[in-house]
Amino acid sequence: MESQVRQNYHRDCEAAINRMVNMEMYASYTYTSMVRRNHTAETILFQLCDFLESHYLNEQVESIKKLGDYITNLTRMDAHNNKMAEYLFDKHTLGGKS
């Protein structure tokens, strides 16, 4: 696409500059539309934190608590010295899956 205002640039150079300007304008438009949709960067950050907390951290906390409970039960049963306690824990708590 040839511009109406000429600055004595070579056609290839002018086309490259026009492509660059168009890319910059597209990027500006994209960023502007993102901000309008999400209002502020703080809103985006809050939504990301909320998503991670509700979908990731709760599962991790529950898994860690479950493992901690298993270790507490094994310790109370003295499973380190009593292999029968380890066997019963495995059979009743884990369903013999270990």
C-alpha positions in Angstrom: 0.0 0.0 0.0 1.5 3.3 -1.1 1.0 6.4 1.0 0.0 9.7 -0.5 2.7 11.6 1.3 6.1 10.7 0.0 9.4 11.2 1.7 11.7 9.8 -1.0 11.9 6.4 0.7 12.4 3.3 -1.3 9.1 1.4 -1.7 10.4 -1.6 0.3 11.5 0.7 3.2 8.2 2.5 3.2 6.2 -0.7 3.2 8.3 -2.0 6.1 7.7 1.2 8.1 3.9 1.0 7.3 3.9 -2.7 8.6 5.6 -1.7 11.8 3.2 1.2 12.4 0.3 -1.1 11.8 1.6 -3.7 14.2 2.1 -1.0 16.9 -1.4 0.3 16.4 -2.8 -3.2 16.6 -0.9 -3.9 19.8 -2.2 -0.6 21.3 -5.7 -1.5 20.3 -5.4 -4.9 21.9 -4.0 -3.6 25.2 -6.7 -0.9 25.3 -9.4 -3.4 24.8 -7.9 -5.7 27.5 -7.9 -2.8 30.0 -11.4 -1.8 29.2 -12.6 -5.4 29.6 -10.8 -6.0 32.9 -10.9 -2.4 34.2 -7.5 -2.5 36.0 -4.4 -4.6 36.4 -5.3 -5.0 40.1 -8.6 -6.7 39.1 -6.7 -9.1 36.9 -4.3 -9.9 39.7 -7.1 -10.4 42.2 -8.9 -12.7 39.8 -5.7 -14.8 39.2 -5.1 -15.1 42.9 -8.7 -16.1 43.6 -8.5 -18.7 40.8 -5.3 -20.2 42.1 -6.5 -20.2 45.7 -9.8 -21.9 44.9 -8.5 -24.4 42.3 -5.0 -25.2 43.4 -4.2 -24.3 47.0 -7.2 -26.0 48.6 -6.4 -29.3 46.9 -2.8 -29.0 48.1 -3.8 -28.2 51.7 -6.2 -31.1 51.8 -3.5 -33.5 50.4 -0.9 -32.3 52.9 -3.4 -32.6 55.8 -4.3 -36.2 54.7 -0.6 -37.1 54.6 0.0 -35.5 58.0 -2.9 -37.5 59.5 -1.5 -40.7 58.0 1.9 -40.0 59.6 0.3 -39.2 62.9 -1.6 -42.5 62.9 1.4 -44.5 61.9 3.4 -42.8 64.7 0.8 -43.5 67.3 0.6 -47.1 66.3 4.4 -47.4 66.5 4.5 -48.7 63.0 8.3 -48.2 62.8 8.7 -51.0 65.3 5.5 -52.9 64.8 5.1 -54.3 61.3 1.6 -55.6 62.1 0.5 -52.0 62.8 1.8 -51.0 59.4 0.0 -53.9 57.8 -3.3 -53.0 59.5 -2.9 -49.3 58.6 -2.3 -50.2 55.0 -5.2 -52.6 54.9 -7.8 -50.4 56.6 -6.8 -46.9 55.8 -5.3 -47.2 52.3 -7.3 -50.3 51.3 -4.2 -52.3 50.7 -3.1 -50.0 47.8 0.5 -49.3 48.8 
